[in-house]
Amino acid sequence: LDFRRVLFRSFKGVQRERTFFSLQEWFFETKLADSGPYYDFTSIRAGSQYFNNDFRGFLYSDTNRMVRLFGTRLANQDQFNLVATFQAEKDTNSGLNTFDNRQQNVFFANYYKQDFLFPGYTVQASVAYNHDNATGLIYDKNSFLVRPEPVGVFRPHAIDVAYLGLASDGHIGRYNVSSQFYYALGHDTLNALANQQQEISAAFAAVELSYDRDYTRFRTSFLWASGDRDPNNSHATGFDAPFPNENFAGGNFSYWQRQSIRLFGTNLTNAGSLLPDLRTSRIQGQTNFVNPGLLLYNLGIDFDVTPKLKLINNFNFLWFESSAVLEQYVYAGGIGNFIGNDISMGCEYRPLLSNNAVVTFGVSTLIPGGGFKSLYDKYQSTVDPQVAGFIDFVLQY
């Protein structure tokens, strides 16, 4: 059982305190069968539990209510998951689960094959389906409209999307390789920005290559999320995911991923996601496939200074895949594709040489490019570089 209490305080302006309790993780599990002489098994787990559909959290990474059938085959060389989630509504400020029904169901089936072609190299095939019902007008705890999006004709709408995925993770010799591809297809009954039904056809690809030498890891990675080049037609081609939380190109050390960047009634990006999907919220909003997409190129270097201390450094180059959606959204032309450079540095410190106590510190900056400045420049001044820092202290037993 994972029971959490979070207290929020603000002393700037009017004092405000909020306390939230959550029974975050609870489940029942039983083994259904053993198979073969090598201890392969099939089990089922029901309740609120954590699930990540892929290696890096590109599609779905969340703790929520679900039933999961899982097991192993061929002496644990293969693993599989069949998952049905029944999403609970999230608390706005803590991101923890409430006891209210989100009226959204996500289904997954994936299969892992270890030592594929090379020892230590794993591939995964997956199928996912997101059914998000029309829920009426839903406001968050801070009185902002989160469903539907307050854009254009904001009327309740339902989204049905299937995702076909192929991924890999592991090493080929001394080189580490991680990759992910998704193709999304489905239907949106009424996209607010396009003001009409949408047939969804979008794609996503990411790859990371790294090389270890002594206590240093050299990394480079590339990510592409397709954008919508014509927001006025009935085809939505901007990629979005139901609940991403990527561990890629700096992950939560990155300014672009860690910070919510507000743009009128929605967010250009949401905290915890790399995708510029113009959603109101990653945890409470609906997926939006009429979006500008993203191109990202990363250079990174990690240092294992001691067994207790690790340094993580990243330099990201960011572009919109297409700015046509943004030009219509803000009623302005000439918005460039270059978002800017995201530079981040951080460290992880484990004083007990285990994950029982972890201190994480990070600082990051987004140096705006032409596309970002076109969206946020003031009348008589340009937008300054954005800077953020954080420190986390986690105890778990």
C-alpha positions in Angstrom: 0.0 0.0 0.0 1.3 3.5 -0.9 -0.5 6.2 1.1 0.5 9.8 0.5 -0.2 13.2 2.0 0.9 16.4 0.2 0.7 19.9 1.7 0.9 23.0 -0.6 1.6 26.4 0.8 2.0 29.8 -0.9 3.1 32.9 1.1 3.3 35.3 -1.8 0.2 37.5 -1.9 -2.7 35.9 -0.1 -1.7 32.9 2.0 -3.2 29.6 0.8 -2.9 26.1 2.2 -4.1 22.9 0.6 -3.7 19.4 2.0 -4.4 16.3 -0.1 -4.5 12.6 1.0 -4.3 9.8 -1.5 -4.2 6.0 -1.4 -1.9 5.9 -4.4 -1.0 2.3 -4.8 -2.9 -0.8 -3.7 -3.5 -4.1 -5.4 -4.1 -7.8 -5.1 -2.0 -10.4 -6.9 -2.2 -14.1 -7.5 -0.3 -16.6 -9.6 -2.5 -18.4 -12.1 -0.1 -21.0 -13.5 3.4 -22.3 -13.8 4.5 -23.4 -17.2 7.5 -25.6 -18.2 10.6 -26.7 -16.2 12.2 -23.2 -16.0 9.8 -21.5 -13.6 7.9 -19.5 -16.2 4.6 -18.2 -14.8 1.4 -16.3 -15.5 0.0 -14.0 -12.8 -2.8 -11.4 -12.5 -2.7 -8.2 -10.5 -5.7 -6.0 -9.8 -5.8 -2.6 -8.1 -4.0 0.7 -8.3 -0.5 0.0 -9.6 2.3 1.4 -11.7 2.7 0.6 -15.4 5.0 1.8 -18.1 4.2 0.6 -21.6 7.7 1.1 -23.1 11.3 1.5 -22.1 11.4 5.3 -21.8 7.8 6.3 -20.9 6.9 7.8 -24.3 3.3 6.7 -24.3 2.0 5.9 -20.8 3.8 5.9 -17.4 1.4 6.2 -14.5 0.1 4.7 -11.3 -3.7 4.1 -11.7 -6.5 1.6 -11.4 -5.9 -1.4 -13.6 -6.1 -5.1 -14.1 -2.8 -6.6 -15.4 -2.2 -10.1 -16.7 1.6 -10.7 -17.0 4.1 -13.5 -17.2 7.2 -15.1 -18.8 8.0 -17.6 -21.4 11.0 -19.6 -22.7 12.9 -19.6 -19.4 12.2 -15.9 -18.8 13.6 -14.9 -22.2 10.2 -13.5 -23.2 7.8 -11.4 -21.1 4.3 -10.2 -21.8 1.6 -7.9 -20.4 -2.1 -7.5 -21.0 -3.5 -4.4 -19.2 -6.8 -2.7 -18.9 -6.8 0.6 -17.0 -9.8 2.5 -15.6 -8.4 5.9 -15.1 -9.0 7.8 -11.8 -9.2 11.6 -12.0 -6.0 13.3 -10.8 -5.7 16.0 -8.2 -4.7 19.2 -9.9 -1.8 20.3 -7.6 -0.3 17.1 -6.4 -0.9 14.9 -9.5 -2.0 12.1 -7.2 -5.1 9.9 -7.7 -8.6 10.9 -6.4 -11.5 8.5 -6.0 -13.4 10.0 -8.9 -13.7 8.3 -12.2 -11.9 9.9 -15.1 -14.2 8.2 -17.7 -11.2 7.2 -19.7 -9.9 3.7 -20.4 -6.6 2.7 -21.8 -5.7 -0.9 -22.9 -2.3 -2.3 -23.6 -0.7 -5.5 -25.0 3.0 -5.8 -25.2 5.6 -8.6 -25.7 9.3 -8.5 -24.9 12.0 -10.6 -26.6 15.4 -10.7 -24.9 18.8 -11.4 -26.6 17.3 -10.5 -30.0 20.1 -11.0 -32.6 22.6 -9.8 -30.0 23.1 -10.8 -26.3 21.8 -8.1 -24.1 19.6 -6.5 -26.7 15.8 -6.6 -26.1 13.0 -5.7 -28.5 9.3 -5.0 -27.8 6.1 -4.9 -29.8 3.0 -3.3 -28.4 -0.6 -2.3 -29.2 -2.5 0.3 -27.1 -5.9 1.8 -27.3 -7.1 5.0 -25.6 -10.9 5.6 -25.2 -11.5 9.0 -23.7 -15.2 9.9 -23.3 -16.8 13.3 -23.6 -17.3 14.4 -20.0 -18.9 17.8 -20.1 -17.2 20.9 -18.7 -14.5 19.9 -16.2 -12.7 22.5 -14.1 -9.6 21.8 -12.1 -9.0 22.7 -8.4 -7.7 26.2 -9.5 -10.9 26.9 -11.4 -9.3 26.6 -14.9 -11.2 24.7 -17.6 -9.4 21.5 -18.5 -11.9 19.5 -20.5 -12.7 20.4 -23.2 -9.9 22.8 -24.2 -10.9 26.5 -24.0 -10.0 27.0 -27.6 -12.3 27.8 -30.6 -15.6 25.9 -30.2 -14.9 24.2 -26.8 -17.6 21.5 -26.7 -17.2 18.1 -25.1 -15.8 15.5 -27.5 -14.6 11.9 -27.4 -11.3 10.5 -28.6 -10.6 6.9 -29.7 -7.0 6.2 -30.7 -5.0 3.0 -31.3 -1.1 3.0 -31.1 1.1 0.5 -32.8 4.6 0.4 -31.3 8.0 -1.2 -31.9 10.9 -0.6 -29.4 14.3 -1.8 -28.5 16.7 -1.3 -25.6 20.1 -2.8 -24.7 23.6 -3.0 -25.9 25.3 -4.2 -29.1 28.9 -4.8 -28.1 30.0 -1.7 -26.2 27.4 0.5 -27.7 24.0 1.1 -26.0 21.0 1.5 -28.2 17.5 2.5 -27.3 14.7 3.2 -29.8 11.0 3.7 -30.1 8.5 4.0 -32.9 4.7 4.6 -32.6 2.0 5.0 -35.2 -1.3 6.5 -34.0 -4.6 6.2 -35.8 -8.1 6.9 -34.7 -10.9 9.5 -34.5 -11.7 12.7 -32.6 -15.4 13.6 -32.7 -14.7 17.4 -32.5 -11.3 19.0 -32.3 -11.7 22.4 -30.7 -9.0 24.2 -32.8 -10.0 22.6 -36.1 -13.7 23.0 -35.4 -14.6 19.6 -37.0 -14.2 15.9 -36.6 -10.7 14.6 -37.1 -9.3 11.4 -38.6 -6.1 10.8 -36.7 -2.9 9.6 -38.4 0.3 10.5 -36.6 3.8 9.1 -36.0 6.6 9.2 -33.4 10.2 8.0 -33.5 13.1 8.4 -31.1 16.6 6.8 -30.8 19.4 7.2 -28.3 23.0 6.0 -28.8 25.5 6.0 -26.0 29.0 4.7 -25.3 30.5 3.9 -21.9 34.2 4.6 -21.1 35.3 4.2 -17.6 33.0 6.3 -15.4 31.7 8.4 -18.3 28.8 7.8 -20.6 28.6 9.8 -23.9 25.1 10.1 -25.3 23.4 11.5 -28.4 19.7 11.2 -29.3 17.1 12.3 -31.7 13.3 12.6 -31.4 10.6 13.3 -34.0 6.9 13.7 -33.2 4.9 14.5 -36.3 3.1 17.9 -36.5 -0.1 19.0 -38.2 0.6 21.1 -41.3 -3.0 22.0 -42.1 -5.2 22.7 -39.0 -8.2 23.5 -41.2 -8.7 20.0 -42.7 -10.2 16.9 -41.2 -6.9 15.0 -40.8 -5.0 15.4 -37.5 -1.4 14.4 -38.0 0.2 15.9 -34.8 1.4 13.1 -32.5 0.2 13.0 -28.8 0.2 10.4 -26.1 -2.3 9.7 -23.3 0.1 9.9 -20.3 3.8 10.3 -21.2 6.6 10.8 -18.7 9.8 10.5 -20.8 13.2 9.5 -19.5 14.9 10.9 -22.6 17.2 13.7 -23.5 17.6 14.8 -19.9 14.1 13.8 -18.8 12.9 15.9 -15.8 16.2 17.7 -15.7 15.2 19.5 -18.9 13.5 22.8 -18.8 11.3 21.9 -21.8 10.0 18.8 -20.1 9.9 19.8 -16.5 8.1 23.1 -16.8 4.5 23.8 -18.0 4.8 26.6 -20.6 1.4 28.4 -20.7 -0.1 29.6 -24.0 -3.4 31.3 -23.6 -5.9 28.8 -22.3 -3.8 25.7 -22.9 -0.1 24.7 -22.4 2.4 24.7 -25.2 4.1 21.9 -23.2 3.0 20.2 -20.0 5.1 19.3 -17.0 6.4 15.8 -17.5 6.0 15.7 -21.3 8.3 16.7 -24.2 5.3 17.0 -26.6 4.1 20.5 -27.5 0.5 19.3 -27.8 -1.5 22.4 -26.7 -3.3 20.4 -24.0 -4.7 22.0 -20.9 -3.0 19.5 -18.7 -1.1 16.3 -19.0 -2.9 14.7 -16.1 -6.4 16.1 -16.6 -6.7 17.2 -20.2 -7.5 15.2 -23.4 -5.0 14.3 -26.1 -4.8 16.8 -28.9 -3.6 15.7 -32.4 -3.8 19.1 -34.0 -0.4 20.3 -32.7 2.9 21.5 -34.0 5.0 18.4 -33.4 8.6 18.4 -32.3 12.1 17.8 -33.6 14.8 17.3 -30.9 18.5 16.7 -31.1 20.4 16.0 -27.9 24.0 15.8 -26.8 24.7 14.5 -23.3 27.4 13.3 -21.0 27.0 11.6 -17.6 29.7 11.1 -14.9 29.6 8.4 -12.2 31.8 10.5 -9.9 31.5 8.1 -7.0 29.2 5.1 -6.3 27.0 7.6 -4.5 27.1 10.6 -6.8 26.1 10.9 -10.5 26.2 14.0 -12.7 23.8 14.4 -15.7 24.5 17.0 -18.4 22.4 17.7 -21.5 22.3 20.1 -24.4 19.1 20.0 -26.5 18.2 21.7 -29.8 14.5 22.1 -30.3 12.3 22.8 -33.3 8.6 22.7 -34.0 7.9 20.2 -36.8 5.4 22.6 -38.2 4.3 26.0 -37.0 1.0 26.2 -39.0 -1.1 25.2 -36.0 0.5 27.9 -33.8 0.0 30.6 -36.4 -3.7 29.9 -36.5 -3.9 29.5 -32.7 -2.4 32.9 -31.9 -3.6 34.7 -35.1 -0.1 35.6 -36.2 2.0 34.7 -39.2 5.7 34.2 -39.6 6.2 32.0 -36.6 9.6 30.2 -37.0 10.2 26.6 -36.3 13.3 27.0 -34.1 12.3 26.8 -30.4 15.7 27.3 -28.9 18.4 25.5 -26.9 17.7 23.7 -23.7 20.7 23.3 -21.4 20.4 21.3 -18.1 22.7 20.1 -15.4 21.9 17.9 -12.5 23.0 15.3 -10.0 21.7 12.3 -8.2 23.1 11.5 -4.7 22.4 8.2 -2.9 23.9 8.6 0.6 23.0 5.0 1.6 24.3 3.4 -1.7 20.7 2.3 -2.4 17.4 3.8 -3.6 16.1 4.1 0.0 17.3 7.7 0.1 17.9 9.8 -3.0 18.6 13.5 -3.3 18.2 14.9 -6.8 19.2 18.5 -7.8 18.9 20.2 -11.2 19.2 23.5 -12.9 18.1 24.3 -16.5 17.7 27.1 -18.9 15.8 27.5 -22.2 17.5 30.0 -24.5 14.7 31.1 -26.8 14.9 30.8 -30.6 12.9 32.6 -33.3 9.8 30.4 -32.9 9.6 30.8 -29.1 10.2 34.5 -29.3 7.4 34.9 -31.9 5.0 33.4 -29.4 6.1 35.2 -26.2 7.9 38.5 -27.2 6.3 41.6 -25.6 5.5 44.7 -27.6 8.7 46.6 -26.7 11.0 43.8 -25.4 12.0 40.3 -26.2 11.6 37.3 -24.0 14.6 36.5 -21.8 16.2 33.1 -21.3 14.0 30.9 -19.0 15.7 29.5 -15.9 14.5 26.9 -13.4 16.0 24.9 -10.6 14.7 22.2 -8.2 15.7 19.8 -5.5 14.0 16.5 -4.5 14.5 14.4 -1.5 12.9 11.0 -1.6 12.7 8.4 1.2 11.3 5.0 0.6 11.3 1.8 2.6 
